[in-house]
């Protein structure tokens, strides 16, 4: 059994308090009455009073409160087991973590904007597997392909440029690792493999055509997102206190300006039968990619069984209403005809004497 709102069960602690308060109140009333009236007079005035009926009424009201509180907590019971087929595609996100992603020509920064858009993507997924690959000169699988979206968000959140051992940009290493990541996952018939490549377009490594061919030969769809502006921006350096301390400079002491280079990103998207999207401001999004993702074929990943829980508060409400009505209409007095007749006969005899 599970509960919809189990916190309401704490109200059950009020029942003994109510009973104790009622008992204390009745005791005080008896003491006050004893000071004002003789006990025999009280018995005469309350000739039809029925103590048992009074106790039954109290028990009914407390029982009604008990069932109402338990019903309010919303008890649920599992009644049947259902099977659900999970279908989706494999989506691997390759995220550039080179130093140039800290540039702030896209607010708040290229990297922060990229992570925001990827988070929006994760929120739109329904049953698809998603993974995260991060790269600079080297590439690492930050999160393997999974349907655990909470884990994906966690790994994405901790991704930053400081975690990488190098600061350059090598597309070849990222594409090679993407091939391995797709080969490592269990492939399901009909499930499309998609690579979302997010970078500012600056590539300083060897030719990546072979790695790109391996991906396209495997049927992987490649979509690219170029983030940054063509005018570019310097790369800021922040201290541990979060204060700006300067900008990166080259060996000659000149401030380095990083610019978006869309040509390389467009080349990769065309080869991968995908599309190129560009983010040049904080208001730009990858919304068109969501629509393209919905068009791709999905396969069956798994079949899950779960218990279908149903609300069972109805019977408790009926019991509560039964006890409430019983308490309202249960008599707390009863006629005592025989006792009255005896008293009348006794008084007649005394009058004859």
FISE-86720 format. One record per residue (C-alpha): residue number from 1; residue in one letter; z, y, x. Coordinates in Angstrom, 2 decimals, decimal comma. Layout:
<pts>
[NUM; A; [Z; Y; X]];
...
</pts>
This chain:
<pts>
[1; X; [0,00; 0,00; 0,00]];
[2; X; [-0,78; 3,52; 1,15]];
[3; X; [0,19; 6,89; -0,31]];
[4; X; [-1,90; 9,93; -1,19]];
[5; X; [1,01; 12,36; -0,64]];
[6; X; [3,92; 10,38; 0,79]];
[7; X; [5,93; 13,57; 1,45]];
[8; X; [6,77; 13,71; -2,28]];
[9; X; [8,88; 10,57; -1,86]];
[10; X; [11,55; 12,76; -0,28]];
[11; X; [12,22; 14,06; -3,79]];
[12; X; [13,81; 10,70; -4,58]];
[13; X; [16,83; 11,90; -2,62]];
[14; X; [17,48; 14,37; -5,44]];
[15; X; [18,26; 11,57; -7,91]];
[16; X; [21,67; 10,61; -6,50]];
[17; X; [22,43; 14,32; -6,15]];
[18; X; [21,62; 14,85; -9,83]];
[19; X; [23,77; 11,87; -10,81]];
[20; X; [26,65; 13,11; -8,66]];
[21; X; [26,36; 16,60; -10,14]];
[22; X; [26,38; 15,21; -13,67]];
[23; X; [29,42; 13,04; -12,94]];
[24; X; [31,29; 16,01; -11,41]];
[25; X; [30,39; 18,25; -14,37]];
[26; X; [31,67; 15,71; -16,90]];
[27; X; [34,89; 15,27; -14,95]];
[28; X; [35,51; 19,03; -14,94]];
[29; X; [34,80; 19,19; -18,68]];
[30; X; [37,33; 16,44; -19,38]];
[31; X; [40,02; 18,27; -17,39]];
[32; X; [39,37; 21,55; -19,20]];
[33; X; [39,45; 19,83; -22,60]];
[34; X; [42,69; 18,04; -21,77]];
[35; X; [44,37; 21,41; -21,16]];
[36; X; [43,32; 22,75; -24,56]];
[37; X; [43,38; 19,75; -26,92]];
[38; X; [45,40; 16,63; -27,44]];
[39; X; [43,49; 13,44; -26,70]];
[40; X; [44,07; 12,06; -30,21]];
[41; X; [42,66; 15,25; -31,72]];
[42; X; [39,59; 14,98; -29,54]];
[43; X; [39,13; 11,39; -30,69]];
[44; X; [39,27; 12,54; -34,30]];
[45; X; [36,77; 15,35; -33,72]];
[46; X; [34,42; 13,08; -31,82]];
[47; X; [34,84; 10,10; -34,10]];
[48; X; [31,18; 9,06; -33,85]];
[49; X; [30,78; 9,70; -30,12]];
[50; X; [29,27; 6,70; -28,30]];
[51; X; [29,95; 6,61; -24,57]];
[52; X; [27,46; 3,81; -23,93]];
[53; X; [24,67; 5,79; -25,58]];
[54; X; [25,41; 8,77; -23,36]];
[55; X; [25,16; 6,56; -20,26]];
[56; X; [21,92; 5,00; -21,47]];
[57; X; [20,35; 8,43; -22,01]];
[58; X; [21,30; 9,49; -18,48]];
[59; X; [19,85; 6,26; -17,04]];
[60; X; [16,61; 6,84; -18,95]];
[61; X; [16,22; 10,39; -17,63]];
[62; X; [16,90; 9,30; -14,04]];
[63; X; [14,45; 6,39; -14,37]];
[64; X; [11,78; 8,73; -15,77]];
[65; X; [12,28; 11,10; -12,84]];
[66; X; [12,02; 8,16; -10,42]];
[67; X; [8,68; 6,95; -11,80]];
[68; X; [7,26; 10,49; -12,03]];
[69; X; [8,08; 11,17; -8,37]];
[70; X; [6,57; 7,87; -7,18]];
[71; X; [3,45; 8,56; -9,27]];
[72; X; [3,23; 12,05; -7,75]];
[73; X; [3,17; 10,46; -4,27]];
[74; X; [-0,04; 8,67; -5,30]];
[75; X; [0,35; 4,95; -4,49]];
[76; X; [-2,91; 3,21; -3,60]];
[77; X; [-3,73; -0,47; -3,28]];
[78; X; [-6,76; -2,18; -1,73]];
[79; X; [-8,69; -4,06; -4,37]];
[80; X; [-11,92; -5,16; -2,73]];
[81; X; [-13,75; -5,33; 0,57]];
[82; X; [-17,06; -3,53; 0,90]];
[83; X; [-19,74; -3,67; 3,56]];
[84; X; [-21,47; -0,56; 4,88]];
[85; X; [-24,52; -0,60; 7,10]];
[86; X; [-24,49; 2,08; 9,78]];
[87; X; [-27,95; 3,31; 10,71]];
[88; X; [-28,97; 5,93; 13,22]];
[89; X; [-30,70; 6,73; 16,48]];
[90; X; [-29,70; 7,05; 20,12]];
[91; X; [-29,31; 10,65; 21,26]];
[92; X; [-28,51; 11,47; 24,87]];
[93; X; [-27,75; 15,08; 25,80]];
[94; X; [-28,45; 16,09; 29,41]];
[95; X; [-26,52; 19,27; 30,19]];
[96; X; [-27,10; 21,40; 33,28]];
[97; X; [-23,79; 22,25; 34,99]];
[98; X; [-25,23; 24,14; 37,93]];
[99; X; [-23,64; 27,43; 38,97]];
[100; X; [-26,44; 29,43; 37,33]];
[101; X; [-25,21; 28,25; 33,88]];
[102; X; [-22,29; 30,66; 34,28]];
[103; X; [-24,65; 33,62; 33,98]];
[104; X; [-23,84; 35,87; 31,03]];
[105; X; [-27,29; 37,04; 29,96]];
[106; X; [-26,60; 34,85; 26,90]];
[107; X; [-23,18; 35,58; 25,47]];
[108; X; [-20,54; 34,50; 26,16]];
[109; X; [-22,31; 32,55; 28,92]];
[110; X; [-25,22; 30,15; 29,16]];
[111; X; [-22,90; 27,15; 29,41]];
[112; X; [-20,58; 28,22; 26,60]];
[113; X; [-23,52; 28,89; 24,31]];
[114; X; [-25,05; 25,51; 25,17]];
[115; X; [-21,77; 23,72; 24,42]];
[116; X; [-21,46; 25,57; 21,12]];
[117; X; [-24,93; 24,45; 20,01]];
[118; X; [-24,27; 20,85; 21,09]];
[119; X; [-21,05; 20,89; 19,06]];
[120; X; [-23,03; 22,03; 16,04]];
[121; X; [-25,35; 19,13; 16,64]];
[122; X; [-22,48; 16,63; 16,77]];
[123; X; [-21,17; 17,98; 13,46]];
[124; X; [-24,52; 17,24; 11,83]];
[125; X; [-24,73; 13,60; 12,95]];
[126; X; [-24,14; 10,79; 10,46]];
[127; X; [-24,00; 7,37; 12,09]];
[128; X; [-26,15; 8,23; 15,12]];
[129; X; [-25,01; 7,33; 18,61]];
[130; X; [-24,68; 10,24; 21,01]];
[131; X; [-23,90; 10,48; 24,71]];
[132; X; [-23,51; 13,19; 27,33]];
[133; X; [-25,09; 13,32; 30,78]];
[134; X; [-24,21; 16,17; 33,12]];
[135; X; [-26,10; 17,09; 36,25]];
[136; X; [-26,58; 19,46; 39,15]];
[137; X; [-28,04; 17,98; 42,37]];
[138; X; [-26,39; 14,77; 41,19]];
[139; X; [-26,07; 13,33; 37,69]];
[140; X; [-23,19; 11,59; 35,94]];
[141; X; [-22,71; 10,03; 32,52]];
[142; X; [-19,88; 12,07; 31,07]];
[143; X; [-19,80; 10,15; 27,77]];
[144; X; [-21,78; 6,92; 27,12]];
[145; X; [-23,70; 6,56; 23,89]];
[146; X; [-21,15; 6,18; 21,12]];
[147; X; [-20,46; 6,87; 17,46]];
[148; X; [-17,02; 8,24; 18,35]];
[149; X; [-17,79; 11,90; 17,78]];
[150; X; [-14,24; 13,01; 18,55]];
[151; X; [-14,54; 11,53; 22,05]];
[152; X; [-17,91; 13,23; 22,47]];
[153; X; [-16,42; 16,61; 21,57]];
[154; X; [-13,57; 16,06; 24,02]];
[155; X; [-15,90; 15,23; 26,93]];
[156; X; [-18,13; 18,16; 26,06]];
[157; X; [-15,19; 20,54; 25,92]];
[158; X; [-13,98; 19,65; 29,44]];
[159; X; [-17,45; 19,95; 30,96]];
[160; X; [-17,70; 22,88; 33,37]];
[161; X; [-19,49; 23,86; 36,55]];
[162; X; [-16,40; 23,35; 38,71]];
[163; X; [-16,30; 19,59; 38,08]];
[164; X; [-19,54; 18,92; 39,96]];
[165; X; [-19,54; 18,28; 43,72]];
[166; X; [-22,71; 20,34; 44,25]];
[167; X; [-24,12; 23,47; 42,65]];
[168; X; [-27,90; 23,04; 42,90]];
[169; X; [-30,25; 21,76; 40,20]];
[170; X; [-32,19; 18,51; 40,45]];
[171; X; [-34,04; 17,38; 37,32]];
[172; X; [-35,11; 14,15; 38,98]];
[173; X; [-31,59; 12,78; 39,25]];
[174; X; [-30,91; 13,64; 35,59]];
[175; X; [-34,08; 11,97; 34,32]];
[176; X; [-33,51; 8,86; 36,44]];
[177; X; [-29,99; 8,46; 35,11]];
[178; X; [-31,23; 9,01; 31,55]];
[179; X; [-33,51; 5,98; 31,95]];
[180; X; [-30,55; 3,88; 33,07]];
[181; X; [-28,37; 5,13; 30,22]];
[182; X; [-30,90; 4,09; 27,58]];
[183; X; [-31,46; 0,71; 29,26]];
[184; X; [-27,70; 0,04; 29,30]];
[185; X; [-27,20; 0,45; 25,57]];
[186; X; [-27,97; -2,32; 23,07]];
[187; X; [-31,31; -1,43; 21,57]];
[188; X; [-31,64; -1,94; 17,83]];
[189; X; [-35,06; -2,43; 16,20]];
[190; X; [-36,38; 0,80; 14,78]];
[191; X; [-33,79; 3,08; 16,40]];
[192; X; [-35,46; 5,98; 18,19]];
[193; X; [-34,26; 7,06; 21,63]];
[194; X; [-34,01; 10,83; 22,05]];
[195; X; [-33,19; 12,92; 25,11]];
[196; X; [-32,09; 16,52; 24,58]];
[197; X; [-32,47; 18,31; 27,91]];
[198; X; [-30,47; 21,57; 28,12]];
[199; X; [-30,93; 23,74; 31,22]];
[200; X; [-32,06; 27,17; 32,40]];
[201; X; [-35,23; 25,72; 33,91]];
[202; X; [-34,42; 26,23; 37,59]];
[203; X; [-35,36; 23,06; 39,47]];
[204; X; [-34,76; 22,77; 43,22]];
[205; X; [-35,16; 19,02; 43,71]];
[206; X; [-38,09; 16,66; 44,40]];
[207; X; [-40,93; 16,00; 41,99]];
[208; X; [-39,68; 14,39; 38,78]];
[209; X; [-42,99; 13,09; 37,40]];
[210; X; [-42,16; 9,42; 38,09]];
[211; X; [-38,81; 9,62; 36,34]];
[212; X; [-40,43; 11,45; 33,43]];
[213; X; [-43,10; 8,73; 33,19]];
[214; X; [-40,45; 6,02; 33,03]];
[215; X; [-38,84; 7,75; 30,09]];
[216; X; [-42,06; 8,31; 28,20]];
[217; X; [-43,23; 4,73; 28,87]];
[218; X; [-39,96; 3,52; 27,34]];
[219; X; [-40,77; 5,49; 24,19]];
[220; X; [-38,07; 8,11; 24,64]];
[221; X; [-38,60; 11,39; 22,80]];
[222; X; [-37,69; 14,35; 24,99]];
[223; X; [-36,73; 17,72; 23,58]];
[224; X; [-35,84; 20,59; 25,89]];
[225; X; [-33,72; 23,69; 25,40]];
[226; X; [-34,20; 26,58; 27,81]];
[227; X; [-31,20; 28,88; 27,88]];
[228; X; [-31,19; 32,30; 29,55]];
[229; X; [-33,44; 35,34; 29,74]];
[230; X; [-36,53; 36,05; 31,80]];
[231; X; [-34,94; 39,23; 33,13]];
[232; X; [-32,06; 37,13; 34,37]];
[233; X; [-28,51; 38,04; 35,31]];
[234; X; [-26,16; 37,70; 38,29]];
[235; X; [-23,78; 34,74; 38,53]];
[236; X; [-20,20; 35,95; 38,07]];
[237; X; [-17,21; 34,67; 40,01]];
[238; X; [-13,84; 34,60; 38,27]];
[239; X; [-10,43; 34,14; 39,83]];
[240; X; [-7,76; 31,79; 38,59]];
[241; X; [-6,32; 34,58; 36,47]];
[242; X; [-9,64; 34,94; 34,65]];
[243; X; [-10,47; 38,29; 36,24]];
[244; X; [-13,97; 38,99; 37,56]];
[245; X; [-13,86; 39,08; 41,36]];
[246; X; [-17,57; 39,51; 42,15]];
[247; X; [-21,01; 37,89; 42,00]];
[248; X; [-22,65; 35,14; 43,99]];
[249; X; [-24,69; 36,27; 46,97]];
[250; X; [-27,28; 34,60; 49,16]];
[251; X; [-27,07; 34,12; 52,93]];
[252; X; [-28,29; 37,70; 53,50]];
[253; X; [-25,54; 39,10; 51,26]];
[254; X; [-27,82; 39,97; 48,35]];
[255; X; [-26,63; 39,36; 44,79]];
[256; X; [-28,32; 36,27; 43,35]];
[257; X; [-30,13; 36,79; 40,05]];
[258; X; [-30,83; 33,67; 37,98]];
[259; X; [-33,68; 33,71; 35,45]];
[260; X; [-34,91; 31,41; 32,73]];
[261; X; [-37,94; 29,42; 33,89]];
[262; X; [-39,53; 28,00; 30,73]];
[263; X; [-42,66; 26,46; 32,28]];
[264; X; [-40,84; 23,41; 33,66]];
[265; X; [-38,94; 22,85; 30,43]];
[266; X; [-42,13; 23,09; 28,38]];
[267; X; [-43,87; 20,60; 30,65]];
[268; X; [-41,09; 18,05; 30,13]];
[269; X; [-41,13; 18,52; 26,32]];
[270; X; [-44,90; 18,10; 26,08]];
[271; X; [-44,83; 14,91; 28,13]];
[272; X; [-41,98; 13,53; 26,03]];
[273; X; [-43,69; 14,14; 22,65]];
[274; X; [-40,95; 16,61; 21,78]];
[275; X; [-40,59; 20,35; 21,48]];
[276; X; [-39,28; 23,18; 23,59]];
[277; X; [-36,63; 25,52; 22,16]];
[278; X; [-35,42; 28,72; 23,72]];
[279; X; [-32,04; 30,43; 23,54]];
[280; X; [-32,20; 33,96; 24,90]];
[281; X; [-29,34; 35,54; 22,91]];
[282; X; [-26,06; 34,60; 21,37]];
[283; X; [-27,62; 34,50; 17,90]];
[284; X; [-30,35; 31,97; 18,78]];
[285; X; [-29,86; 28,38; 17,62]];
[286; X; [-31,51; 24,97; 17,91]];
[287; X; [-31,77; 24,64; 14,13]];
[288; X; [-35,42; 23,45; 14,28]];
[289; X; [-34,28; 20,50; 16,40]];
[290; X; [-32,04; 19,30; 13,56]];
[291; X; [-35,05; 19,07; 11,26]];
[292; X; [-37,09; 17,13; 13,84]];
[293; X; [-34,18; 14,77; 14,38]];
[294; X; [-34,15; 13,90; 10,68]];
[295; X; [-37,81; 12,88; 10,89]];
[296; X; [-37,26; 10,23; 13,57]];
[297; X; [-36,81; 6,56; 12,75]];
[298; X; [-33,35; 5,07; 12,55]];
[299; X; [-32,20; 1,51; 13,11]];
[300; X; [-29,22; -0,50; 11,89]];
[301; X; [-26,41; -0,31; 14,42]];
[302; X; [-23,62; -2,23; 12,72]];
[303; X; [-22,14; -3,47; 9,47]];
[304; X; [-18,58; -2,46; 8,75]];
[305; X; [-16,12; -3,83; 6,23]];
[306; X; [-13,36; -1,77; 4,68]];
[307; X; [-10,84; -2,03; 1,87]];
[308; X; [-11,53; 0,17; -1,11]];
[309; X; [-8,20; 1,71; -2,14]];
[310; X; [-7,67; 2,76; -5,73]];
[311; X; [-5,03; 5,01; -7,27]];
[312; X; [-2,30; 3,10; -9,09]];
[313; X; [-0,18; 5,96; -10,40]];
[314; X; [-1,23; 5,47; -14,04]];
[315; X; [1,23; 2,63; -14,76]];
[316; X; [4,05; 4,62; -13,18]];
[317; X; [3,27; 7,61; -15,41]];
[318; X; [3,37; 5,36; -18,48]];
[319; X; [6,74; 3,96; -17,45]];
[320; X; [8,03; 7,46; -16,77]];
[321; X; [6,92; 8,66; -20,21]];
[322; X; [8,52; 5,61; -21,83]];
[323; X; [11,91; 6,30; -20,25]];
[324; X; [11,65; 10,04; -20,95]];
[325; X; [10,93; 9,49; -24,65]];
[326; X; [13,63; 6,81; -24,82]];
[327; X; [16,16; 9,21; -23,32]];
[328; X; [15,19; 11,99; -25,72]];
[329; X; [15,54; 9,88; -28,85]];
[330; X; [18,27; 7,41; -27,87]];
[331; X; [21,38; 8,20; -29,95]];
[332; X; [24,51; 9,31; -28,20]];
[333; X; [26,60; 8,73; -31,33]];
[334; X; [26,88; 6,04; -34,00]];
[335; X; [28,50; 5,82; -37,36]];
[336; X; [31,72; 3,88; -37,52]];
[337; X; [32,08; 3,15; -41,26]];
[338; X; [34,65; 0,41; -40,93]];
[339; X; [36,91; 2,61; -38,83]];
[340; X; [36,63; 5,48; -41,31]];
[341; X; [37,41; 3,21; -44,30]];
[342; X; [40,51; 1,89; -42,50]];
[343; X; [41,78; 5,40; -41,91]];
[344; X; [41,20; 6,38; -45,57]];
[345; X; [43,01; 3,28; -46,85]];
[346; X; [45,94; 3,99; -44,52]];
[347; X; [46,19; 7,58; -45,76]];
[348; X; [46,11; 6,38; -49,43]];
[349; X; [48,99; 4,02; -48,86]];
[350; X; [51,08; 6,77; -47,33]];
[351; X; [50,40; 9,04; -50,30]];
[352; X; [51,51; 6,35; -52,78]];
[353; X; [54,80; 5,97; -50,99]];
</pts>
